[in-house]
Amino acid sequence: MTPQEFRSAVSAAIDAPAANQPLALALLSGMADRPCFVVGRNEQASGLIDRLRLDGLVDDFAAPGSSWRDLPTVSTAQLPADAVVINCSTSISPVAVEQKLRAAGIDAVVSFHDLASAAAGQIEQPEFVRDQREEWRLFEAEWSEIFGSMADEGSRQTLLDVVRYRLTANTRFMQNYALRMKDQYFEPFLDLRAETFVDAGGFDGDTTEEFCRRYPDYRKVHLFEPSQTNMRAAKVRLAGQRDIAFHAEALSDEVGSMTFDAEAGSASAVTSGPGEEVQVTTLDVAVAEPVSFIKMDLEGWETKALAGCERHIRDDRPKLAIAVYHRASDFRDVWRYARSIHPDYKVYLAHYTQGWSETVMFFI
């Protein structure tokens, strides 16, 4: 596929009609005389409560008798055979959710994409869709340039699928993807061996643990995590591993301090609201030795942290595995920055869920 064909395929996805339009229209008009449920505790599901007649929220993990936003929770097994279910899952496993419902005998499954398309602007698109559409409108040519720079067909297909999904929330573009979180950051094309690894956004040590398991010949690991809670968990988890330097700091483009939402688990991030003050450093200041592999998932702070790695990237030319999914502009910003230092970096892309989250851009 050429960059021009990429642009055409993406534009066609935006204009594609809803797959289940008659049922979606019936729901919107109040003419669907069937029990109606919703899946997903998110802003999409919340926005439908006042718009549609809903009988409950499908949640197989909810306590019996519980509710959400005054909607009673039910399990998949409790759904009536004639139920209509609106799938508002968009982040992690929307395809698996739909498959589970159909396996339970629920034939009338309407995706949020179907509903929003049929509503013709009366239902607001998810934030990630609005964000991606504005990106595409303003920077279509640069996205095509990114597509043209991909090193293999798999990366090009991934970019096409991810962009089309982010523009539409249409699950048909994610049918060939699965949850493979254990593989995240560790693709065969990296050819990792005897690495000095930087785990930026180390959370509770899960990525470092997987790295050490897969590549036991590593030289050293530098784990950066500003949350005290997460760092304590990481040290316990990695107690049996060798040559790990724990840095209780956040990475950015300058040394100092900032407010950090430290208790949000894997989503802990810089915040302008309440939080704790944490120390901030740059990789160029914190680590003097050469590094060979840098992984970053910093909840949208990646471009700031990359700017603080310029010396290491320029002098060491490390392999990079950078999360680019938090904002649509991250794809362009990360790609542009890495290639500004090494224009001959080979660029790969991999995706690890069936939704909009967990997309990683690699440079080798």
N, C-alpha and C positions, 0 to 999 in steps of 0.2 A: 504493500500500500504506500502510495506517495503522500507527502504532506498535503497536497491538494485534495487527494481522496480522503485523507483523515478529516480535513475541514468539512468536506461534504457529508461524510458519515455522521459527524458530530451535529451538524446543523439539521440533518434529517431526524436525528433522535429527538431534538427539541420539539419538532412539529408532529411527532408520531401520535396518533389518537390513542385513547384509553383502550385497553384490551377487554375490559368488562364494562363497557359504557352503559348498556341498558340497565344493569343492576345498580350501577353507581348513580345514574339519573333517578332511578326509583327511590333510592335512599335519600337523595337530596330533596326530592319532592314530597317525601313522606308517604309515598305510595307503596313502599315495600312492606307488605303486611306479614312480616316474619320477625321473630326475635333477633335483635341486632346486638352484637358485642364488638369490643375493640381489643386489640393486643398492643401493648407498649405503654409504659409509664413515661411519657415524654410530652413535649409541647404540642406535637401533632395530635395525639390522643386527647390532650386537655382541650385543645381548640375545637374539637368536635362535640364536646359535651353540651354546649349551648346551641349547637347547629343541627344536631340530629337526635332522634330518639334512640337512646342506648339503654340496653338492659343490663350491661355489666362489663367488667374487665376480665379478660382471660389471663390468668396468672397461675401456672402450675406450682409455684413456690410460695404462694401467699398462704397465710394462716387461715384455716377455715373460719368463715363468718366475718372476715375482714373486708374493708372497703378502701377505695381510692377516689378522691374527689366526689364522694357520695355515690359512687358506683360500686355495687357489690362485686366481689371477686369470685370467679368460678374457675375450676380447672378445665382443661380440654375435655376430660372424660365426662364432665357434667353438662357439656353443651347439648342443647336439643338438636335432634337430627336435622331439623329444617332451619338451623341458625344461619344468619349471615354474619361473617366476621370480617372486620376491617383491620388489615395488617398495617399498623403504624410503626412497626419495627424498621429502623433505617440504618442503625449504626453498626451492628455486629452480625446478626444472622437473620435477615429478613427472608431469605430463601428457605432456610431450615424451618423457620416458623410456619411458612406456608405449606411446606412438605408435611410437617407434623399434623397440621390441621386437616389436610386432605387424607392423610393416612388414618385419621380418626373418623373419617366419613363425612367431613364437612366439605361439601362441594362449592358452596357459595362463599368464596374468599375474594375480597375486594382489596387491592393494594391501595396505599395512600396515593400513589401516582394516579391510579384509575379515578379515584374520587376527586382529587385536585384538578385533573384534566377535565373531567365532566363538569366541574363547578365553574369553569371558565372565569377564574379570578375571584370567585366568591369565597374560596378557602385559601388561606395564605400558604405558600410553599414553605418547606423547611428552610431554616437559615442557611444550611450548606448548599441548597439549591439556589437560593437568591444570591449567595456569595459567588458561586461558580458562574452563574449567568452573567453577572456584572463583569467578572474576570474575562469571560469569553467575548463579551461585547467590546471590551476595551483592548484586549491583548490577543485576539485570535491569531494574528500573524506570529507572535512569539510562541504561543502554544504549538503552532505548526512547526516552528523551528526546533522546539524541544522534541517533538515527535521525530523529526528528521535526524536528530542526534542520537537516538536510542541505538544501542550496540547490537541488539538482536531482535528477532521477530517477536519473541515472547514479551519483551519489554514494550514494544510498540503496541501489541494487542492489549496489554495491561493498561497502558495509558489511554487507549481508545475506550476500553470498557469502563474504566474508572471515571473518566471525564463525562461520558454519556450518562453514567449513573448519577454523578454529582449534579448534572444539569437537570435531571428528571425525577430522581428517586424511583426509577422504573427497574424493578427487580429482574427483568429479563436480561439485563446486561451483566448480572452477577451470577447467572445460573452455573457457570463453570468454576466458581470459586468456593473455597471451603475455609473454615477456621483452622489455621495452622500456626498458632502463636508460638509454638516451640521452635519453628523454623525461622521466625522473624530475625532478621539481620544475618542469617547464616546460609547464604546461597552458595551452590557449588562453584559458580563463576568467580567467587572471591579467592578461592585457592588459599585458604588460611593455613599458615604453618609458622611456628616459632614467632608469634606476634607479640608486640607490646600493645596491649588493648586499652583503650579509653572508653569506659562505660559512663557516658554523660547522661544523667537521669537514671541513676542506678536502682532507684526504688528499694525493694527489699532484697536485692541481690539475685533476682531470678535470672536475668540475662547473663550476668557474670557466671552464675552456676552452670548454665547451659553451655556457655563458651568454654569453661574449664573442662566440662565433661566431653565435649566434642573435640577439643584441641589441647590435649594434655601436655603437648610440647611447648606451650606458650612461655614467653620470657617473663612477662609481668602484666598485672592489671592495675589500672588507676580507676577507682570507682568514685564518682562525684555524686553526692546526694545531700542536699541541705536540710532535709527533714530529720530531726533527731529520732523520731519514732521509726521512720524507714531505715535510718542508718543502724539503729540498734538491731532491727530485724535482719539487716544485711550481714552484720558481723556474726550473728548467731548462725545464720544460714551458711555462711562461707567459712566457718571456723576451721573446717578440715582442709581448706584449700591453701596453696602456697603462694607466696610472692604477690600479695594483694595490698595495695596502698589505698587506704580509705581516706577520702577527702570530704570533710563535712562542710562543703561549700557548694554554692551554685556557680555554674559557668556563665559568663557573659562577655561583654566587650570591654569591660573596665573593672578595676578592683574597687570594692566598697561594700555597701550593704543594701538590702532591699526587703520589702515586705513579701512574705511567702505564705501561701495557704498550705501549711505543712501537714494537715490532718486529712487530706482528701485522697489518701491512698496512692494508687498509681496515677491519679490525675492531679497530684500536688503540683502547684504552679505559682508563678509570680502573680500577685494580686494587687489591686488598688484599694481593696476593702480590708476587713479585719484579717489579721494574720500575725505571724511572728517575724521579727527582724532576723535575717540570716546574712551570713558573710558571702560575699561574691568575689570571684577571682576570674582570671583568664587562664586558659590552658597554657599559653605562652609563658605566663608568670609562674604557674603552679608546678609545671613539669619541665625539667631541664633536659632530660634524656630524650633521644629520638623516639617517636611513636610510629606504629605501622598500621593501626586500625582504629578508627574513631567511630563509635556509634552514638547517636543523639536522638533522644525522644524527650523533649523539654516542654511539651504542652504549648507550643507556639513561640518558644524563645530560641529556636534553633539558629535563626539568622544572627541574633545578637551573640550567641555563643561561638558561632563560626568565625565571626569577626575577631574574636579573641584567640583564635587558633591560627592566625595568618602565618606566623613564622613557622609553626610546625607543618602546616599544609605546604607552604612554599619549599621549605628545606628538606622535609622528610618524605613528602609525597605519600602520605598514608592512604590506605583504602578508607573510604567514607561510606557509612550507612546512616542516612539522615531521614528522620520522619518528616513528611511533607504534607500531611493530611489535615492539620489543624485549621489552616486557612487555604483557600484556593491559591492565593498569591505565593504561598510557601513553595509550590512547585517551581515557579519562575525565579523566585529570589534565591533559593538554594542552588538551583541549576546555574544561574548567572554568576553567583559568587564563586562557586567551585571552579567553573570554567574560566573565570577571569584570572585565576592563579595558574591553573594548568589547562590551557585550551585543548590539550590532547587527552584529557581524562576520558576514558570510556564510560558511558552512562547507561545504567540499567535501572529498571523499575520492577518492584514486586509488591503484591497486595496480599494481605493476610486475613481478611474477613470477607463477608458477603455484603457489607454496607459501605459507608463512606469512610470509615476509620481504618487506621493501620496500613498506610501506604508508605513505602520506604524507597528513597532514591539512593542508588549506589554509584560511587565513582571509583574506578580502579585504573 
